Amino acid sequence: MTRTIFLSLLLLVLPTDAVLKAQPASSAVGIGNDGQQWAGQLIDVDQQGELTFSDGQEHRRLPASQLAYWGRLARPGRGAWLMTHGGCFIVADIVDWTRQHVVLESLSWQRTRLPLSSLSAIVLSPPVSSAAQDRLLQRLAGLADRDDVVLLAGGDIVRGAVLGFSTGENRSGGILLQVSGQPEPITLPRARVLAVVPAAARNMADDRSRWIVGLADGSRLVTRSISSDKGRLRCQLDEDIALHGQPAVLDPAAPGAAWREVVYLRPVSERVRYLSDIEPIGYKHIPLLSTRWPYRMDRSVSGGRLSSAGSPYEKGIGMHSTSRLAFDLPAGSSLFQAELALDDAAGRRGSVVFLVYLQAASSEQDEAEWTLAYQSPVIRGRDRAEGISVSLADAERLALVVQHADRGDLQDHANWLHARIVLEPPPE
C-alpha cells in the first residue's frame, strides 16, 4: 500500500521521462568465460538457465555456463539487514518479529516470512559509513552463541532469548528479551538495539545454489532458481523460502520489466573455480618496514568487504605488497581471469604492480622454473580495475604476486577481484 501511494504521487508530480530515469539502471557490462565483454540490459533468464540481454538494438542469448558474471553489486540502501546461514544478505524493513520468524517487506520485496532458524544475524540500525559497516560485520561473525545475542548501541551485549517486538510496530515498539534467571522478559527500546545474532544453528548453505543475484537495494541472494511472472521477480532461496519481488509499476509488460531491480548476476558454474575457494599451497609476505599483512579470501587485506570504484565485490583476494600466494591448479584449467585494483579503502594512495607466475608440470628430479605470465602497469588508488585473462596451457601451479611501486608500501591494499580459474568445457 505505502509503495503504491508513493509511486502514484511520483507519477503525478514528475513527467514520464523523469520517472523512467528514476528507475534502477539495469544496463551493465557482462563478462563471458572467454574474457569477452559486452554491455546490455538483462531481460530474461529461462528455466534452462539461458540468459537474454539487450543493448537496445539486438538481443544476445547465452547459456549460464558461458557467463562469468554481469553487472556490479550495489551498496546497501535504507532498511534492516537480514543475513541467512546460506549466505544471503537481504535489505528490507522488518514489519513483525516473533520467537519463530520475522516478516520483511520493502520496495523490492513483497511481504515474506523468514524462519529465525534460517538467519545468522539481523542488523536493525546499520551504520552509515562503509568502514563502520565492515567493523560491525566482522564483530557479528564472532558473536554466535547458544543464546540469542543482542548488540546494543555503544557496544554492550545482552544474552537471552529474543521473543520479538513488544508491539506490532517496529518503529515505536521495543524488543522483548527473556534473560536467564529473570521471571519476566525485559523490553529493550528499539532505538538501543543495533543488531541481533540468533542462537547458533547448523550451517544451512544449499549446495544446489545456481545463482548469485544482486539487487539495486543492496540485497545479495544465493538462490536455487530465479524467474519472472507478470512483471514480478521470484527468487527461490531454499525449499522453504522464496522471495517475491514487487510488481513493476511502470509498463509491467515491457521486456525485462521484472528484472529492472537486478544489478548483478553470477551463475554458480562447474566450469569456474574461484581462487578464494581453493586452499593455497604457500604464502610469503616481505614487509617494507615492520607491519605484517595476511592475505584475505573474499575480503580486502584490512578485513573489510572488497570494494573498487564504489562497488562492493563478493569474490576475490586481498593482498598487500610485497607478497606471493601460490596455488595448485585444478585439472583442466584453461584460463586465469581477474580484475585488478587497489581497494577503495586506500583512497588515492597506494601504488602496486600485479604479477602472475606459472609453473609447468615437472618430474620429481627436475622441478620446473616459475615463469612470468603477466605483469600489470603501475596501478594506483582510484584507478579503474584492469581486467586480465592469462592462458594456463601446460601449467600446474599459479602464483599471485603484488610488488610495491613508486610510493613505498603505504596503503598498498591490492585486490584480485573475481580471481577465477576457467576450466575446459567437458567433452561432448
Sequence and secondary structure as in RCSB ss.txt:
>XXXX:A:sequence
MTRTIFLSLLLLVLPTDAVLKAQPASSAVGIGNDGQQWAGQLIDVDQQGELTFSDGQEHRRLPASQLAYWGRLAR
PGRGAWLMTHGGCFIVADIVDWTRQHVVLESLSWQRTRLPLSSLSAIVLSPPVSSAAQDRLLQRLAGLADRDDVV
LLAGGDIVRGAVLGFSTGENRSGGILLQVSGQPEPITLPRARVLAVVPAAARNMADDRSRWIVGLADGSRLVTRS
ISSDKGRLRCQLDEDIALHGQPAVLDPAAPGAAWREVVYLRPVSERVRYLSDIEPIGYKHIPLLSTRWPYRMDRS
VSGGRLSSAGSPYEKGIGMHSTSRLAFDLPAGSSLFQAELALDDAAGRRGSVVFLVYLQAASSEQDEAEWTLAYQ
SPVIRGRDRAEGISVSLADAERLALVVQHADRGDLQDHANWLHARIVLEPPPE
>XXXX:A:secstr
 HHHHHHHHHHHHS HHHHHHHS   EEEEEETTS EEEEEEEEE TT EEEEE SS EEEEEGGGEEEEE    
  SSEEEEETTS EEEEEEEEE SSEEEEE SSB  EEEEGGGEEEEESS  SSHHHHHHHHHHHTT   SSEEE
EETTS EEEEEEEEESSS TTT EEEEE TT SS EEEEGGGEEEEE         TT  EEEEETTS EEEESE
EEEETTEEEEE SSS EEEB   SS TTSTTGGGTTEEEEEE  TTEEEGGGS  SEEEE  SSS     EESS 
TTSS EEETTEEESSEEEEESSEEEEEE  TTEEEEEEEEEE GGGTT  EEEEEEEEEE   SSS   EEEEEE
   EETT   EEEEEE TTEEEEEEEEEEBTTBTTT EEEEEEEEEEE     
